[in-house]
């Protein structure tokens, strides 16, 4: 297997990866970026983005990622298609295997592989993706002002997003598969006492329906019991808040992660405990998961990589 060498390797092509590429390219690091399984990241599934600076009229997630990609290419980033299938971070230069067939060595590594939203696994989720189904209330809630929506989940994140949506929409159904919420008591109290939030306990979603756009959800309560009941709710938006899976698995042999798989960084920077290896964006962010915070982390990671390279002796 022939080995390629580079000074800066970026894995991932969301806001963190592309922003890191812009900064690394402008610093003459000649970065190589692999797009991963979902070029552009989760934002390509978002219909409209209105809270990212610089787009006063909003922009689709796909178009924004294309803009970031073109900007990175303009400064010389070598953008490639491929997925990391193996790595050796035990010593520098760090070795990564791409698609089980190519090896590349790098002096610095920026991991920006993002996180994948957990889905229910019903086919209608994909059918109505961008047409009523969303994995980010903060990103898309604005488009459902004065409408009825549903959110799936019973933890703190689901409660936070339900409260956020309640401030915008006409009504929020919380679909909770258990007979209780998993959230902290204060969050439980807030959602249970909110006049716009109706909690549907012991309830599962079995389907979604609508002609072009989402119009409603098929639900079942007390599934398999004597009092099982199937019913529909009319909604315009269906939000998933059942967690995220950070795309960190290939690196966990070398990098510590938290209980959920998010890569741990040092003192909330992008630095990991391995010199020259950085984690930026959703793969290391269990708290915010916003495009703007991911982009900021990508910027920081590239600056850190440049500074680290300046300490090395390549003679």
Buried (B, 14 or more C-beta within 10 A) or exposed (E): EEEEEBBBBBBBBBBBBBBBBBBBBBBEBEBBBBBBBBBBBBBBBBBBBEEBEEBEEBBBBBBBBBBBBEBBBEBBBBBEEBBBEEBBBEEBBBBBBBEEEBBBBBBBBBBBBBBBBBBBEBEBBEBBBBBBBBBBBBBBBBBBEEBBBBBBBBBBBBBBBBBBBBEBBEBBBBBBBEEEBBBEEEBBEBBEEBEBBBBBBBBBBBBBBBEEEBBBBBBBBBBEEEEEEEEEBEBBBBBBBBBBBBBBEBBEEBBEBEEEBBBEBEEEBBBBEBEBBBBBBBBBBBEEBBBBBBBBBBBBBBBBBBEBBEEEEEE
